[in-house]
Amino acid sequence: MSTTTANSAAPAPATPAPKVETPFRRFVSEFAESKLALFGLAVITLIALIALFAPWLTPQNPYDLAQLDILDGRLEPGTRNGLDTFTYWLGTDDQGRDMLSGIMYGLRISLTVGGGSAIIACTIGATLGLLAAYAGGKTDTVIMRLVDLQLSFPSILAALMILAFLGKGVMNVVLALVIVEWAYYARTVRGTALVERGREYIEAAQCLALPTRRIIFRHLLPNCLPPLIVVATMQVARAIALEATLSFLGLGVPITEPSLGLLISNGYEYMLSGKYWISFYPGIALLVTIVSINLVGDQLRDVLNPRLKK
């Protein structure tokens, strides 16, 4: 009697396919290594949401004269309003405006001016920087001499001179900040583009006789984005600080359109009389906003330029 042994082995379990790490996942993973950067990102996101929904979150429109009472001026934090309907958690200013509501509305102007000026300045500066690096010759010389001329003036002094000529107004402040900021983007992009211009993919695109515009914006620009993103993030914080300084000096936004710098300026003369909250709380809001953006920018710099990582 013969016994046949069937060596029927059980099928091996399927090996899971290795997870492909995309550049975006790698970027998110490296960015999340910094708890401070995540904290800064969370704070600035919260601040942006507060500014966006300020009309629905605030108990009072601080710039609607029908809702103000001069008798409520300079009330201490935690005081109930005259109608006993809500509490001035951060006190009031000399006009009876709720400071908490004023800060929320002020964030709208500060973020709009800072972000809007950075976007416009980045577009202009990046375009001129790419053009200077790719064209070279006289074009590069003219653009870079303009950049050197712009950077030779202190930003705050140049902005003060421009606003002294244009006058107050949100759009005028944005224009002044664009004029004093575009050169930073142009120099940064030109330095990166000069390195990329000698790469093989640019030479291949030129050999294929691709249009100059396509070579610059489809091939050269994407490889200049990492340093540009870092500079743009830092410049948003810088623009917010510049706008606050200009408004504090009385040359920024008008009194009918609040910003954090204007709120700080309104309470400056009351600091020595003990009414600290009129300037103190808007100053804290401005500090937290700028520090949060800088925390995000610092981590972006380390992630996008690994040579700077400790």
Contacts in CASP RR format, 6 or more apart in sequence:
PFRMAT RR
TARGET T0000
AUTHOR 0000-0000-0000
METHOD contacts of the structure
MODEL  1
MSTTTANSAAPAPATPAPKVETPFRRFVSEFAESKLALFGLAVITLIALI
ALFAPWLTPQNPYDLAQLDILDGRLEPGTRNGLDTFTYWLGTDDQGRDML
SGIMYGLRISLTVGGGSAIIACTIGATLGLLAAYAGGKTDTVIMRLVDLQ
LSFPSILAALMILAFLGKGVMNVVLALVIVEWAYYARTVRGTALVERGRE
YIEAAQCLALPTRRIIFRHLLPNCLPPLIVVATMQVARAIALEATLSFLG
LGVPITEPSLGLLISNGYEYMLSGKYWISFYPGIALLVTIVSINLVGDQL
RDVLNPRLKK
21 29 0 8 1.000
27 303 0 8 1.000
30 303 0 8 1.000
31 37 0 8 1.000
31 38 0 8 1.000
31 299 0 8 1.000
31 300 0 8 1.000
31 303 0 8 1.000
32 38 0 8 1.000
34 295 0 8 1.000
34 298 0 8 1.000
34 299 0 8 1.000
34 302 0 8 1.000
36 295 0 8 1.000
36 299 0 8 1.000
37 295 0 8 1.000
37 296 0 8 1.000
37 297 0 8 1.000
37 298 0 8 1.000
37 299 0 8 1.000
37 300 0 8 1.000
39 292 0 8 1.000
39 295 0 8 1.000
40 291 0 8 1.000
40 292 0 8 1.000
40 293 0 8 1.000
40 295 0 8 1.000
40 296 0 8 1.000
41 292 0 8 1.000
41 295 0 8 1.000
41 296 0 8 1.000
43 288 0 8 1.000
43 292 0 8 1.000
44 289 0 8 1.000
44 292 0 8 1.000
44 293 0 8 1.000
44 296 0 8 1.000
47 107 0 8 1.000
47 111 0 8 1.000
47 288 0 8 1.000
47 289 0 8 1.000
47 292 0 8 1.000
48 111 0 8 1.000
50 57 0 8 1.000
50 104 0 8 1.000
50 107 0 8 1.000
51 104 0 8 1.000
51 106 0 8 1.000
51 107 0 8 1.000
51 108 0 8 1.000
51 111 0 8 1.000
52 108 0 8 1.000
54 101 0 8 1.000
54 104 0 8 1.000
54 105 0 8 1.000
54 106 0 8 1.000
54 107 0 8 1.000
54 108 0 8 1.000
55 61 0 8 1.000
57 104 0 8 1.000
58 98 0 8 1.000
58 100 0 8 1.000
58 101 0 8 1.000
58 102 0 8 1.000
58 104 0 8 1.000
58 105 0 8 1.000
59 85 0 8 1.000
59 86 0 8 1.000
59 98 0 8 1.000
59 100 0 8 1.000
59 101 0 8 1.000
60 67 0 8 1.000
60 86 0 8 1.000
60 97 0 8 1.000
60 98 0 8 1.000
60 101 0 8 1.000
61 67 0 8 1.000
61 101 0 8 1.000
61 105 0 8 1.000
62 68 0 8 1.000
62 97 0 8 1.000
62 98 0 8 1.000
62 101 0 8 1.000
62 102 0 8 1.000
62 105 0 8 1.000
62 258 0 8 1.000
63 97 0 8 1.000
63 105 0 8 1.000
63 256 0 8 1.000
63 257 0 8 1.000
63 258 0 8 1.000
68 95 0 8 1.000
68 96 0 8 1.000
68 97 0 8 1.000
69 82 0 8 1.000
69 96 0 8 1.000
70 95 0 8 1.000
70 96 0 8 1.000
71 82 0 8 1.000
72 81 0 8 1.000
72 82 0 8 1.000
72 88 0 8 1.000
72 92 0 8 1.000
72 96 0 8 1.000
73 92 0 8 1.000
73 93 0 8 1.000
73 94 0 8 1.000
73 95 0 8 1.000
73 96 0 8 1.000
74 92 0 8 1.000
74 93 0 8 1.000
74 94 0 8 1.000
74 96 0 8 1.000
74 270 0 8 1.000
74 275 0 8 1.000
74 278 0 8 1.000
75 88 0 8 1.000
75 91 0 8 1.000
75 92 0 8 1.000
75 96 0 8 1.000
76 91 0 8 1.000
76 277 0 8 1.000
77 88 0 8 1.000
77 89 0 8 1.000
77 90 0 8 1.000
77 91 0 8 1.000
77 99 0 8 1.000
77 277 0 8 1.000
78 87 0 8 1.000
78 88 0 8 1.000
78 89 0 8 1.000
78 90 0 8 1.000
78 91 0 8 1.000
79 87 0 8 1.000
79 88 0 8 1.000
79 91 0 8 1.000
79 92 0 8 1.000
80 86 0 8 1.000
80 87 0 8 1.000
80 88 0 8 1.000
81 87 0 8 1.000
81 88 0 8 1.000
81 98 0 8 1.000
88 98 0 8 1.000
88 99 0 8 1.000
88 100 0 8 1.000
89 100 0 8 1.000
90 98 0 8 1.000
90 99 0 8 1.000
90 100 0 8 1.000
90 103 0 8 1.000
90 277 0 8 1.000
90 281 0 8 1.000
91 98 0 8 1.000
91 99 0 8 1.000
91 100 0 8 1.000
91 277 0 8 1.000
92 98 0 8 1.000
92 99 0 8 1.000
93 99 0 8 1.000
93 263 0 8 1.000
93 266 0 8 1.000
93 267 0 8 1.000
93 278 0 8 1.000
94 266 0 8 1.000
94 267 0 8 1.000
94 270 0 8 1.000
94 278 0 8 1.000
99 263 0 8 1.000
99 277 0 8 1.000
99 278 0 8 1.000
99 281 0 8 1.000
99 282 0 8 1.000
100 281 0 8 1.000
102 258 0 8 1.000
102 263 0 8 1.000
102 282 0 8 1.000
103 260 0 8 1.000
103 263 0 8 1.000
103 281 0 8 1.000
103 282 0 8 1.000
103 285 0 8 1.000
105 258 0 8 1.000
106 258 0 8 1.000
106 259 0 8 1.000
106 260 0 8 1.000
106 262 0 8 1.000
106 263 0 8 1.000
106 282 0 8 1.000
107 260 0 8 1.000
107 285 0 8 1.000
107 289 0 8 1.000
109 170 0 8 1.000
109 253 0 8 1.000
109 257 0 8 1.000
109 258 0 8 1.000
109 259 0 8 1.000
109 260 0 8 1.000
110 240 0 8 1.000
110 243 0 8 1.000
110 244 0 8 1.000
110 259 0 8 1.000
110 260 0 8 1.000
110 261 0 8 1.000
110 286 0 8 1.000
110 289 0 8 1.000
111 240 0 8 1.000
111 289 0 8 1.000
112 170 0 8 1.000
113 170 0 8 1.000
113 173 0 8 1.000
113 174 0 8 1.000
113 177 0 8 1.000
113 239 0 8 1.000
113 240 0 8 1.000
113 243 0 8 1.000
113 253 0 8 1.000
113 259 0 8 1.000
114 174 0 8 1.000
114 177 0 8 1.000
114 236 0 8 1.000
114 239 0 8 1.000
114 240 0 8 1.000
114 243 0 8 1.000
115 236 0 8 1.000
115 239 0 8 1.000
115 240 0 8 1.000
116 174 0 8 1.000
117 173 0 8 1.000
117 174 0 8 1.000
117 177 0 8 1.000
117 178 0 8 1.000
117 181 0 8 1.000
117 239 0 8 1.000
117 243 0 8 1.000
118 181 0 8 1.000
118 232 0 8 1.000
118 235 0 8 1.000
118 236 0 8 1.000
118 239 0 8 1.000
120 174 0 8 1.000
120 178 0 8 1.000
121 177 0 8 1.000
121 178 0 8 1.000
121 181 0 8 1.000
121 182 0 8 1.000
121 184 0 8 1.000
121 185 0 8 1.000
121 235 0 8 1.000
122 185 0 8 1.000
122 228 0 8 1.000
122 231 0 8 1.000
122 232 0 8 1.000
122 235 0 8 1.000
124 178 0 8 1.000
124 182 0 8 1.000
124 185 0 8 1.000
124 186 0 8 1.000
125 182 0 8 1.000
125 183 0 8 1.000
125 185 0 8 1.000
125 186 0 8 1.000
125 189 0 8 1.000
126 185 0 8 1.000
126 186 0 8 1.000
126 189 0 8 1.000
126 221 0 8 1.000
126 224 0 8 1.000
126 228 0 8 1.000
128 143 0 8 1.000
128 182 0 8 1.000
128 186 0 8 1.000
129 143 0 8 1.000
129 185 0 8 1.000
129 186 0 8 1.000
129 187 0 8 1.000
129 189 0 8 1.000
129 190 0 8 1.000
129 193 0 8 1.000
130 189 0 8 1.000
130 190 0 8 1.000
130 193 0 8 1.000
130 216 0 8 1.000
130 217 0 8 1.000
130 220 0 8 1.000
130 221 0 8 1.000
130 224 0 8 1.000
131 139 0 8 1.000
131 143 0 8 1.000
131 216 0 8 1.000
132 139 0 8 1.000
132 140 0 8 1.000
132 143 0 8 1.000
132 144 0 8 1.000
132 186 0 8 1.000
132 190 0 8 1.000
132 193 0 8 1.000
133 140 0 8 1.000
133 189 0 8 1.000
133 190 0 8 1.000
133 191 0 8 1.000
133 193 0 8 1.000
133 194 0 8 1.000
133 197 0 8 1.000
133 220 0 8 1.000
134 193 0 8 1.000
134 197 0 8 1.000
134 212 0 8 1.000
134 215 0 8 1.000
134 216 0 8 1.000
134 220 0 8 1.000
140 190 0 8 1.000
143 186 0 8 1.000
143 190 0 8 1.000
144 187 0 8 1.000
144 190 0 8 1.000
146 183 0 8 1.000
147 183 0 8 1.000
147 186 0 8 1.000
147 187 0 8 1.000
150 158 0 8 1.000
150 179 0 8 1.000
150 180 0 8 1.000
150 182 0 8 1.000
150 183 0 8 1.000
151 183 0 8 1.000
151 184 0 8 1.000
151 187 0 8 1.000
153 180 0 8 1.000
155 180 0 8 1.000
155 181 0 8 1.000
155 238 0 8 1.000
155 242 0 8 1.000
156 242 0 8 1.000
156 245 0 8 1.000
156 246 0 8 1.000
158 176 0 8 1.000
158 179 0 8 1.000
158 180 0 8 1.000
159 176 0 8 1.000
159 177 0 8 1.000
159 179 0 8 1.000
159 180 0 8 1.000
159 242 0 8 1.000
159 246 0 8 1.000
160 246 0 8 1.000
160 249 0 8 1.000
160 251 0 8 1.000
162 172 0 8 1.000
162 175 0 8 1.000
162 176 0 8 1.000
162 179 0 8 1.000
162 180 0 8 1.000
163 172 0 8 1.000
163 173 0 8 1.000
163 176 0 8 1.000
163 246 0 8 1.000
163 251 0 8 1.000
163 252 0 8 1.000
164 251 0 8 1.000
166 172 0 8 1.000
166 175 0 8 1.000
166 176 0 8 1.000
167 251 0 8 1.000
168 250 0 8 1.000
168 251 0 8 1.000
168 252 0 8 1.000
168 253 0 8 1.000
168 254 0 8 1.000
169 252 0 8 1.000
169 253 0 8 1.000
169 254 0 8 1.000
169 257 0 8 1.000
170 253 0 8 1.000
170 257 0 8 1.000
172 252 0 8 1.000
173 243 0 8 1.000
173 246 0 8 1.000
173 247 0 8 1.000
173 252 0 8 1.000
173 253 0 8 1.000
176 246 0 8 1.000
177 239 0 8 1.000
177 242 0 8 1.000
177 243 0 8 1.000
180 242 0 8 1.000
181 235 0 8 1.000
181 238 0 8 1.000
181 239 0 8 1.000
184 231 0 8 1.000
184 235 0 8 1.000
185 228 0 8 1.000
185 231 0 8 1.000
185 232 0 8 1.000
185 235 0 8 1.000
188 227 0 8 1.000
188 228 0 8 1.000
188 231 0 8 1.000
189 224 0 8 1.000
189 227 0 8 1.000
189 228 0 8 1.000
192 223 0 8 1.000
192 224 0 8 1.000
192 227 0 8 1.000
192 228 0 8 1.000
193 220 0 8 1.000
193 224 0 8 1.000
196 202 0 8 1.000
196 220 0 8 1.000
196 223 0 8 1.000
196 224 0 8 1.000
197 220 0 8 1.000
199 223 0 8 1.000
201 219 0 8 1.000
202 215 0 8 1.000
202 219 0 8 1.000
202 220 0 8 1.000
205 214 0 8 1.000
205 215 0 8 1.000
205 219 0 8 1.000
206 215 0 8 1.000
226 304 0 8 1.000
226 305 0 8 1.000
227 304 0 8 1.000
227 305 0 8 1.000
229 300 0 8 1.000
229 304 0 8 1.000
230 297 0 8 1.000
230 300 0 8 1.000
230 301 0 8 1.000
230 304 0 8 1.000
230 305 0 8 1.000
233 293 0 8 1.000
233 296 0 8 1.000
233 297 0 8 1.000
233 300 0 8 1.000
234 293 0 8 1.000
234 294 0 8 1.000
234 297 0 8 1.000
236 293 0 8 1.000
237 289 0 8 1.000
237 290 0 8 1.000
237 293 0 8 1.000
237 294 0 8 1.000
240 260 0 8 1.000
240 286 0 8 1.000
240 289 0 8 1.000
240 290 0 8 1.000
240 293 0 8 1.000
241 286 0 8 1.000
241 290 0 8 1.000
243 252 0 8 1.000
243 253 0 8 1.000
243 259 0 8 1.000
243 261 0 8 1.000
244 259 0 8 1.000
244 260 0 8 1.000
244 261 0 8 1.000
244 264 0 8 1.000
244 286 0 8 1.000
245 261 0 8 1.000
246 252 0 8 1.000
247 253 0 8 1.000
247 259 0 8 1.000
247 260 0 8 1.000
247 261 0 8 1.000
247 262 0 8 1.000
247 265 0 8 1.000
248 261 0 8 1.000
248 262 0 8 1.000
248 264 0 8 1.000
248 265 0 8 1.000
248 268 0 8 1.000
249 265 0 8 1.000
250 262 0 8 1.000
250 265 0 8 1.000
252 259 0 8 1.000
252 262 0 8 1.000
253 259 0 8 1.000
253 262 0 8 1.000
255 262 0 8 1.000
260 282 0 8 1.000
260 283 0 8 1.000
260 285 0 8 1.000
260 286 0 8 1.000
260 289 0 8 1.000
261 282 0 8 1.000
261 283 0 8 1.000
261 286 0 8 1.000
263 278 0 8 1.000
263 279 0 8 1.000
263 282 0 8 1.000
263 283 0 8 1.000
264 279 0 8 1.000
264 282 0 8 1.000
264 283 0 8 1.000
264 286 0 8 1.000
265 279 0 8 1.000
266 278 0 8 1.000
266 279 0 8 1.000
267 275 0 8 1.000
267 278 0 8 1.000
267 279 0 8 1.000
268 279 0 8 1.000
270 278 0 8 1.000
270 279 0 8 1.000
271 279 0 8 1.000
301 308 0 8 1.000
302 308 0 8 1.000
302 309 0 8 1.000
302 310 0 8 1.000
303 309 0 8 1.000
END
